[in-house]
Amino acid sequence: MPIIAEKGISLHGQKKCEQVMQWMLWISGACGMLVGAVTQSAALMMYVICAGIGITCMVVCPPWGCWGEEDIKWVPTEVVDAWVADEYKMEMTEKAKKSGTAAAEPVTSPTVVSKKSGLTKRH
Protein backbone atom coordinates (compact mmCIF):
# COMPACT_ATOMS: atom_id res chain seq x y z
CA MET A 1 0.00 0.00 0.00
CA PRO A 2 1.51 3.37 -0.96
CA ILE A 3 2.02 5.99 1.74
CA ILE A 4 0.18 8.69 -0.24
CA ALA A 5 -2.84 7.60 -2.30
CA GLU A 6 -2.21 8.30 -5.98
CA LYS A 7 -5.88 8.49 -6.94
CA GLY A 8 -7.03 10.44 -3.88
CA ILE A 9 -9.51 9.28 -1.28
CA SER A 10 -12.32 6.86 -2.10
CA LEU A 11 -15.86 7.31 -0.79
CA HIS A 12 -15.39 4.50 1.72
CA GLY A 13 -12.09 6.07 2.74
CA GLN A 14 -13.83 9.41 3.28
CA LYS A 15 -16.34 7.75 5.58
CA LYS A 16 -13.61 5.96 7.52
CA CYS A 17 -11.57 9.18 7.69
CA GLU A 18 -14.58 11.11 9.01
CA GLN A 19 -15.16 8.50 11.72
CA VAL A 20 -11.50 8.57 12.78
CA MET A 21 -11.59 12.37 12.87
CA GLN A 22 -14.71 12.40 15.04
CA TRP A 23 -13.24 9.91 17.52
CA MET A 24 -9.89 11.71 17.72
CA LEU A 25 -11.52 15.09 18.32
CA TRP A 26 -13.83 13.70 21.01
CA ILE A 27 -10.93 11.95 22.74
CA SER A 28 -8.69 15.03 22.60
CA GLY A 29 -11.52 17.18 23.96
CA ALA A 30 -12.22 14.74 26.79
CA CYS A 31 -8.51 14.45 27.63
CA GLY A 32 -8.17 18.23 27.56
CA MET A 33 -11.12 18.68 29.87
CA LEU A 34 -9.77 16.00 32.23
CA VAL A 35 -6.26 17.52 32.31
CA GLY A 36 -7.73 20.99 32.80
CA ALA A 37 -9.94 19.82 35.66
CA VAL A 38 -7.16 17.92 37.41
CA THR A 39 -4.57 20.70 37.09
CA GLN A 40 -7.08 23.57 37.38
CA SER A 41 -5.41 25.19 34.37
CA ALA A 42 -7.41 26.48 31.42
CA ALA A 43 -4.22 27.11 29.45
CA LEU A 44 -3.06 23.50 29.83
CA MET A 45 -6.54 22.32 28.84
CA MET A 46 -6.37 24.40 25.66
CA TYR A 47 -2.85 23.14 24.87
CA VAL A 48 -4.02 19.52 25.12
CA ILE A 49 -7.10 20.19 22.96
CA CYS A 50 -5.07 22.12 20.36
CA ALA A 51 -2.44 19.36 20.29
CA GLY A 52 -5.24 16.84 19.68
CA ILE A 53 -6.61 18.97 16.84
CA GLY A 54 -3.13 19.24 15.31
CA ILE A 55 -2.53 15.49 15.51
CA THR A 56 -6.00 14.87 14.05
CA CYS A 57 -5.20 17.18 11.12
CA MET A 58 -1.94 15.32 10.46
CA VAL A 59 -3.79 12.00 10.48
CA VAL A 60 -6.85 12.85 8.39
CA CYS A 61 -5.91 15.73 6.06
CA PRO A 62 -3.28 14.12 3.78
CA PRO A 63 -4.57 11.50 1.33
CA TRP A 64 -2.83 8.59 3.08
CA GLY A 65 -2.88 5.24 1.30
CA CYS A 66 -5.22 3.70 3.86
CA TRP A 67 -7.99 6.19 2.93
CA GLY A 68 -8.00 5.38 -0.80
CA GLU A 69 -8.19 1.59 -0.67
CA GLU A 70 -11.24 0.87 -2.78
CA ASP A 71 -11.72 1.94 -6.37
CA ILE A 72 -15.10 3.16 -7.51
CA LYS A 73 -16.60 1.41 -10.53
CA TRP A 74 -18.35 4.18 -12.47
CA VAL A 75 -21.28 3.52 -14.78
CA PRO A 76 -20.34 4.08 -18.45
CA THR A 77 -21.70 7.30 -19.98
CA GLU A 78 -23.56 5.40 -22.69
CA VAL A 79 -25.62 3.56 -20.07
CA VAL A 80 -26.40 6.79 -18.21
CA ASP A 81 -27.34 8.59 -21.46
CA ALA A 82 -29.68 5.75 -22.45
CA TRP A 83 -31.29 5.80 -19.00
CA VAL A 84 -31.77 9.59 -19.11
CA ALA A 85 -33.31 9.34 -22.61
CA ASP A 86 -35.73 6.62 -21.48
CA GLU A 87 -36.74 8.60 -18.39
CA TYR A 88 -37.29 11.72 -20.50
CA LYS A 89 -39.42 9.81 -23.02
CA MET A 90 -41.55 8.33 -20.23
CA GLU A 91 -42.00 11.76 -18.64
CA MET A 92 -43.02 13.37 -21.93
CA THR A 93 -45.43 10.51 -22.70
CA GLU A 94 -47.06 10.91 -19.27
CA LYS A 95 -47.39 14.67 -19.76
CA ALA A 96 -48.97 14.13 -23.18
CA LYS A 97 -51.44 11.62 -21.71
CA LYS A 98 -52.38 13.99 -18.88
CA SER A 99 -52.92 16.94 -21.22
CA GLY A 100 -54.86 14.77 -23.65
CA THR A 101 -52.75 15.67 -26.66
CA ALA A 102 -50.36 13.55 -28.58
CA ALA A 103 -46.80 14.70 -29.00
CA ALA A 104 -46.53 16.41 -32.39
CA GLU A 105 -42.81 15.79 -32.76
CA PRO A 106 -40.78 12.74 -31.86
CA VAL A 107 -39.50 12.79 -28.33
CA THR A 108 -35.74 13.05 -28.13
CA SER A 109 -33.27 13.08 -25.32
CA PRO A 110 -32.74 16.48 -23.66
CA THR A 111 -28.97 15.96 -23.48
CA VAL A 112 -26.38 14.62 -25.86
CA VAL A 113 -22.88 13.68 -24.78
CA SER A 114 -20.22 14.40 -27.36
CA LYS A 115 -17.98 11.36 -27.80
CA LYS A 116 -14.95 13.51 -28.66
CA SER A 117 -15.04 16.03 -25.85
CA GLY A 118 -17.28 14.32 -23.28
CA LEU A 119 -19.19 17.58 -22.85
CA THR A 120 -22.94 17.65 -22.43
CA LYS A 121 -25.00 19.85 -24.75
CA ARG A 122 -28.59 20.84 -24.05
CA HIS A 123 -31.12 20.98 -26.89
N, C-alpha and C positions, 0 to 999 in steps of 0.2 A: 504494500500500500504506500503510495507516495506521501511525502510529508505535506505538501500543498496540493490540493485537488486541481487538476488541470482544467476540468470542465466546469468548475464552480461547485456550488452546493446543490444537491438534489432536494426534491420536496420532502422526502423522508428525513434527509439530513437536516433540513430547516426545522422540522418538527422536533427532532431529537436535540438540536442545538437550542431551541427555545425552551425545552424542558430543563436542560442542563443549566441554562442561564437563570431560569426562575428559581431552581433549587439553590444555586450558588448565591444568588442575591438574598434569598430568605435566610440562608445559613449565615452569611456575612452580617446581615442585619441583626439576627438573633445573637450572634457572638459579640457584636459591637455593643448591643444593649446590655448583655451580661457583663462584659468587661467594664462598661461604663458604670453599671450599678455596683459592682464589687469594688471598684477603685474610686467611685464617686467623682469621676472625671469626665466631663462632657467632651473635652478635647481628645482624650484617649479613645472614647467611644467613636468619635468622628474619624479618627485615624484608622481604627479597625474597619469601620464600614467603608471608608474610601479605599483602603487596601483591598478589601473584598471586591469592590466594584472594579478596581484596576485589574485584579487577577481574573475576574469574570470576563472583562474585555479582551484580555490576552488569550483566553481560552475560546471564546465564541466568535470574536470578530474575524480573524483570518480564516480563509477557506481551507481548513485542515483536511487532510485526506479522509479522516473518519467521517466527516460530514457529507462527502460526496460519493458515498459507496454505490448507490443504486442508480442505474441509468433509466431515464424515462423513455418509454417507447411511444413516440408520437404517432397519431393517426395521419396517414398520407393525405395530402391536400386534395387529391382527386376524390377520395371517399367523402371528405368533408363537403366539397363542392356539390357532389351528387346529393348528399343529405340535405344541404341547404336548398337546392333546386326542388327536391321533392316536397320539402316543408312549405316552400313558397307556393308551389302549384296547389297543394292541398288547401292552403290558406285562401288563395284566390278563388278556388272552386267553391269553398264554403261561403265566401263573401258573395259570389255570384248567385248561389242558391238562396241565400238569405234575402238578397235584393230582388230576386225573381227575374233577373236578366242573365242571359248567357254572355259569356265573354266574347267580345267582338273580335279580338285578336288573340293569337296563340299566346299562352302563358309561357314566359321565359324566366330564367333565373335572374334575380336582381343583381347578382355579382358575377364577375368573370375573373378568373385568376389567369394572368398571363404566364405562359410556360417559361418564357425567356427571363422575365424580370422577377416573377413571383409576386408582383404587385396586384392589388385588387382594384378593379374599376367598377364604378357604379353606373348603371344604365339609367 
